[in-house]
Amino acid sequence: MLIRMMSVIAIAAALASPAEAKSCFKKAAEGTSATESLAKFQVDAALLQATDWPIYFTYIANNGTPGYSFGPRSYKCAPGGAGVTCTGSATLCKL
């Protein structure tokens, strides 16, 4: 009986989802700045800050996102606040 239970657990774990899917997640954030490009940068920084503080600091130092793939981002921007406000989302994957 114990061996059968262990087999069922192993099969269920294997079928749950591929390994890559377990390490990917979708995030959303908002940024406001004087220009659209800076507001988008704030969105990107907030997405990474909400994911992993060390990768956030690496990104804002202009050194990329080692250890993560920072997939295509989508933004919606409009005038507002102190200039332009953008909301954005992205799928990030831990490599």
C-alpha positions as a printed Julia matrix, in Angstrom:
95×3 Matrix{Float64}:
  0.0    0.0     0.0
  2.82   2.45    0.87
  4.56   1.78   -2.46
  1.29   2.38   -4.34
  0.77   5.7    -2.49
  4.32   6.8    -3.3
  3.77   5.92   -6.98
  0.53   7.91   -7.1
  2.24  10.91   -5.49
  5.17  10.71   -7.93
  2.85  10.49  -10.95
  0.71  13.37   -9.7
  3.79  15.54   -9.17
  5.12  14.73  -12.64
  1.79  15.55  -14.31
  1.08  18.72  -12.32
  2.99  21.01  -14.7
  6.29  21.23  -16.55
  9.31  22.39  -14.57
  9.51  25.67  -16.51
  5.96  26.63  -15.58
  6.76  26.36  -11.88
  9.46  29.01  -12.17
  7.49  31.56  -14.25
  5.03  34.07  -12.91
  3.17  37.15  -14.09
  3.49  40.5   -12.3
  1.9   43.92  -12.75
  2.96  47.37  -11.58
  2.4   51.11  -12.06
  4.84  53.97  -12.58
  4.49  57.75  -12.87
  7.1   60.17  -14.17
  7.61  63.28  -16.28
  8.06  61.24  -19.48
  6.57  58.02  -20.82
  9.96  56.3   -21.09
 10.77  57.06  -17.44
  7.31  55.9   -16.34
  7.88  52.61  -18.2
 11.28  52.29  -16.51
  9.55  52.77  -13.15
  7.09  50.0   -14.07
  9.97  47.65  -14.95
 11.81  48.51  -11.73
  8.66  47.91   -9.65
  8.06  44.55  -11.36
 11.56  43.44  -10.42
 11.4   44.94   -6.94
  8.29  42.89   -6.25
 10.12  39.79   -7.5
 13.61  39.87   -6.02
 15.42  42.82   -4.39
 18.93  41.83   -5.59
 17.76  41.56   -9.2
 16.05  44.95   -8.85
 19.32  46.58   -7.75
 21.2   44.86  -10.59
 18.63  46.09  -13.13
 18.65  49.73  -11.99
 22.47  49.67  -12.14
 21.99  48.85  -15.87
 23.38  45.33  -15.54
 20.39  43.36  -16.84
 18.5   40.64  -15.03
 20.91  37.71  -14.57
 19.12  34.61  -13.32
 15.75  35.76  -14.7
 14.22  36.11  -18.11
 12.28  39.35  -18.16
  9.78  38.64  -20.92
  8.1   41.16  -23.14
  6.33  43.84  -21.18
  2.97  45.38  -22.06
  2.2   48.94  -21.02
 -0.81  51.25  -20.99
  0.17  54.87  -20.53
 -1.85  58.07  -20.16
 -1.25  61.62  -19.0
 -1.88  61.94  -15.29
 -0.35  62.6   -11.94
  2.98  64.37  -12.3
  3.26  63.72  -16.04
  2.61  60.26  -17.44
  1.26  57.23  -15.59
  1.87  53.76  -17.0
  0.61  50.4   -15.87
  2.42  47.36  -17.14
  2.8   43.65  -16.79
  5.34  41.0   -17.66
  6.05  37.34  -17.25
  9.28  36.64  -15.39
 10.99  33.27  -15.23
 13.62  32.17  -12.74
 16.37  30.51  -14.77
